[in-house]
Amino acid sequence: MAIVQYTDSDVDLMARMMRAEAVSEGKQGMLYVGNVIVNRDKADCLDFSDVRTISQVIYQVQGNNYAFEAVQKGSLFYRPARNAERRLAKKNLKYWRTHPAKYALWYFNPGGECPDMWYGQPFTGQFKQHCFYEPAAGTCASVY
């Protein structure tokens, strides 16, 4: 059973984004990015109340920029997904979720220490270079 509705096209799109954002962090890092994508699709709160599909999540614009930098700047994002990446995306879509990204809606690579808060959201953990943040308590029940 999937946590969100998706098509084959969504699997491909998500796989490309996972690779573009975290290929240097291996399969585990790509799965964590996939957690965030699925969580944003599932979330009905904060910055994500108007996104209801994987495509809307990937191409969401916030403050005149794409929410995922790779859409704008990532040559890896525009290359075809490989089968291994598609398998990882399907794993996420079929409810693979784990710490530190289990409930995360945001991640970023600060190039140093992870701040305790990011845009008012609490730090949940780090994997390699990416810091993960989930909604503050009581602000987004649909993610949990």
C-alpha positions in Angstrom: 0.0 0.0 0.0 1.3 3.4 -0.9 1.4 6.4 1.4 0.4 8.8 -1.4 -1.0 8.2 -4.9 1.5 8.1 -7.7 2.0 7.2 -11.3 5.0 5.7 -13.2 5.8 9.2 -14.3 5.9 10.3 -10.6 8.3 7.5 -9.8 10.7 8.6 -12.6 10.4 12.3 -11.5 11.0 11.5 -7.9 13.9 9.2 -8.7 15.6 12.0 -10.7 15.2 14.4 -7.8 16.5 12.0 -5.2 19.6 11.4 -7.4 20.1 15.1 -8.1 19.9 16.1 -4.5 21.7 13.2 -2.8 23.6 10.9 -5.1 26.9 11.8 -3.3 25.3 10.5 -0.1 24.5 7.0 -1.5 21.3 5.0 -1.4 20.5 5.9 2.2 20.9 9.7 1.5 18.6 9.4 -1.5 16.0 7.6 0.5 16.0 10.4 3.1 15.4 12.9 0.3 12.6 10.7 -0.9 11.1 10.8 2.7 10.9 14.6 2.4 9.3 14.5 -1.0 6.6 12.0 0.2 6.1 13.9 3.4 5.5 17.2 1.5 2.9 15.4 -0.7 1.2 14.1 2.4 1.4 17.3 4.4 -1.7 19.5 4.5 0.0 22.4 6.4 2.5 25.2 6.4 4.2 25.7 2.9 2.7 22.4 1.6 -1.1 22.9 1.9 -1.4 23.4 -1.9 0.7 20.5 -3.2 -1.1 17.2 -3.7 1.0 15.3 -6.2 4.7 14.3 -6.5 5.0 16.6 -9.6 3.5 19.6 -7.6 6.0 18.9 -4.8 9.0 18.7 -7.1 8.1 21.8 -9.1 6.7 23.9 -6.2 7.8 27.5 -6.2 8.4 29.3 -3.0 9.5 32.9 -2.9 10.3 33.1 -6.7 12.5 30.0 -6.5 11.9 26.3 -6.9 11.7 24.6 -3.5 14.3 22.1 -4.8 17.4 23.8 -6.1 18.1 20.9 -8.5 15.1 21.9 -10.7 16.8 25.2 -11.5 20.5 24.3 -11.3 20.8 20.5 -11.5 22.0 18.9 -14.6 21.6 15.5 -12.9 17.9 16.2 -12.5 17.4 16.4 -16.2 19.1 13.1 -17.0 16.9 10.0 -17.2 16.4 8.0 -14.0 18.2 4.7 -13.7 16.4 1.5 -12.5 18.2 1.5 -9.2 16.9 5.1 -8.5 13.4 4.1 -9.5 13.5 1.2 -7.1 14.5 3.6 -4.3 11.7 6.0 -5.2 9.1 3.2 -5.2 10.4 2.1 -1.8 9.7 5.6 -0.4 6.3 5.7 -2.1 5.4 2.4 -0.5 6.0 3.8 3.0 9.8 3.5 3.7 10.3 6.1 6.3 13.0 6.4 9.0 14.9 8.8 11.2 16.2 11.5 10.7 13.8 12.2 7.8 10.8 10.1 9.0 8.6 13.2 9.5 11.0 15.8 7.9 9.6 18.4 5.5 13.0 20.2 5.0 16.6 19.4 4.6 19.7 21.4 3.5 23.4 21.2 3.4 24.8 24.0 5.6 28.4 23.4 4.7 29.1 23.1 8.5 27.2 22.4 11.7 23.5 21.9 11.5 21.6 24.7 13.3 19.1 23.6 16.0 16.3 25.4 14.2 15.8 26.2 10.5 13.1 28.7 9.6 11.6 28.0 13.1 11.5 24.2 12.6 13.4 21.8 14.9 16.4 19.8 13.8 15.8 16.1 13.8 19.1 14.7 12.7 21.9 14.6 10.1 23.0 12.2 7.5 26.4 13.0 6.0 26.1 16.6 4.8 22.3 17.0 5.0 20.5 18.3 8.0 16.8 17.4 8.4 14.0 19.4 10.0 10.4 18.4 10.9 7.5 20.6 11.7 7.3 22.1 15.2 5.0 20.2 17.5 1.3 20.9 16.8 1.8 22.6 13.5 1.4 19.7 11.0 -0.5 16.6 12.2 -0.9 15.3 8.7 2.8 14.4 8.5 2.8 12.2 11.5 
